[in-house]
Amino acid sequence: MDPSDTAIPLQTGALTPEQIALLLTHLPVDITFVDAGNDVRFYSGGKKRIFERTPDVIGRNVLNCHHPDSVLLVMRILEDFRTGRRDTAEFWIPMKGETAEPRLIRIRYFAVRDSNGVFQGTIEVTQDVTDIRKLEGERRLLAEGG
């Protein structure tokens, strides 16, 4: 079958649902989408998710997915997004990893708005930035191992 028969037109180009799923799975970040009603609608299923997600989270109110200590903060962020007071929120926290060295985890939230500026939901992007923080100087050529 010709991929153009099943491709979904996007702002620039078109991708098949399979290509979209692969793209989201291979991003070097974890992504979760919460709709305007605060329900979880999607999470990327990468090989090394930072915060575990299970299929039963889909359709659940995002406030029921957070530790009770952080629910008020999450509510404030979502309300600020909904009212337009802010478009982003960002945090970073140390987290124990597989090694003795703690990992630094960056968590960013982005308001999603349609072309009319109407709030449609929130994207959560989580990334382990430990190794990024160690970068120095520059690297211009492809080197072994990367």
C-alpha positions in Angstrom: 0.0 0.0 0.0 1.3 3.5 -0.9 2.0 5.4 2.4 0.3 8.5 0.9 -3.0 6.6 1.0 -3.0 6.4 4.8 -0.9 9.5 5.7 -2.3 12.1 8.0 -1.8 15.6 6.6 0.1 17.7 9.1 1.1 21.4 9.1 4.1 20.5 7.0 4.1 17.1 5.3 2.2 14.0 6.1 2.9 10.9 8.1 1.2 7.5 8.5 -0.1 6.6 12.0 2.8 4.1 12.3 5.4 6.8 11.4 3.9 9.1 14.0 4.0 6.4 16.7 7.6 5.6 15.8 8.6 9.2 15.9 7.1 9.7 19.3 8.6 6.5 20.7 12.1 7.4 19.5 12.2 11.0 20.8 14.9 11.5 23.5 12.2 12.8 25.9 9.0 11.4 27.5 5.8 13.1 26.4 2.4 13.0 28.0 -0.7 14.9 26.6 -3.5 16.0 28.9 -6.6 17.4 27.2 -8.5 20.6 28.2 -10.7 18.6 30.6 -7.5 17.4 32.5 -7.7 13.8 31.3 -4.6 12.0 30.1 -5.0 11.1 26.4 -1.5 10.0 25.4 1.9 9.1 26.6 5.0 8.2 24.6 6.2 4.6 25.2 9.9 5.0 25.0 12.3 2.2 26.1 13.5 4.1 29.1 10.7 6.2 30.5 11.7 8.3 33.5 8.3 8.1 35.2 6.4 4.9 34.6 3.1 5.0 32.9 0.6 2.2 32.4 -2.3 2.0 29.9 -4.8 2.4 32.7 -3.7 6.1 33.1 -5.4 6.9 29.7 -8.7 8.7 30.4 -7.8 9.3 34.0 -7.8 12.8 35.5 -4.2 14.0 35.6 -4.7 15.2 39.2 -5.2 11.5 40.2 -1.8 10.7 38.7 0.3 12.9 40.9 1.5 12.6 44.5 -0.9 14.4 46.9 1.9 16.9 47.8 2.0 18.2 44.2 -1.7 18.2 43.3 -2.2 21.9 44.3 0.8 23.0 42.2 -0.4 20.9 39.2 -3.9 22.5 39.6 -2.4 26.0 39.6 -0.4 25.3 36.5 -3.4 23.9 34.6 -5.5 26.9 35.7 -2.8 29.4 34.6 -2.7 27.6 31.2 -6.5 27.7 30.9 -6.7 31.4 31.7 -3.7 32.4 29.6 -1.7 33.6 32.6 1.2 31.4 31.5 2.1 29.1 28.6 5.0 27.2 30.2 6.1 25.8 33.6 9.4 24.2 34.3 11.0 22.2 37.1 14.1 20.1 37.6 14.7 17.5 40.3 17.5 15.1 41.3 16.5 11.5 41.0 18.2 8.3 41.9 19.2 6.4 38.8 20.7 3.0 38.0 24.1 4.2 39.1 25.2 5.8 42.4 25.2 9.2 40.6 21.9 11.0 40.9 20.3 12.0 37.7 18.9 15.5 37.0 15.4 15.3 35.6 13.9 18.3 33.8 10.1 18.5 33.6 8.5 21.0 31.3 4.8 21.8 30.8 3.5 23.6 27.7 0.0 24.9 27.1 -1.5 23.7 23.8 -3.7 26.3 22.1 -5.5 26.1 18.8 -5.1 28.7 16.0 -7.7 30.9 17.8 -5.7 30.8 21.1 -8.2 28.5 22.8 -6.7 26.2 25.4 -6.8 22.6 24.2 -4.6 20.8 26.7 -1.1 20.4 28.2 2.0 18.7 27.0 4.4 17.4 29.7 8.0 16.8 28.5 10.3 15.0 30.8 14.1 14.5 30.1 17.1 13.3 31.9 19.6 16.2 31.4 22.4 14.8 33.5 24.7 14.1 30.5 23.7 17.3 28.7 24.9 19.3 31.7 28.4 17.8 31.4 28.9 19.0 27.8 31.8 21.4 27.3 33.5 23.1 24.3 32.1 22.0 21.0 31.8 18.9 18.8 31.4 19.4 15.2 32.2 16.1 13.6 30.5 12.7 14.0 32.8 10.8 16.4 32.8 7.2 17.4 29.9 6.3 19.8 27.7 9.2 18.7 
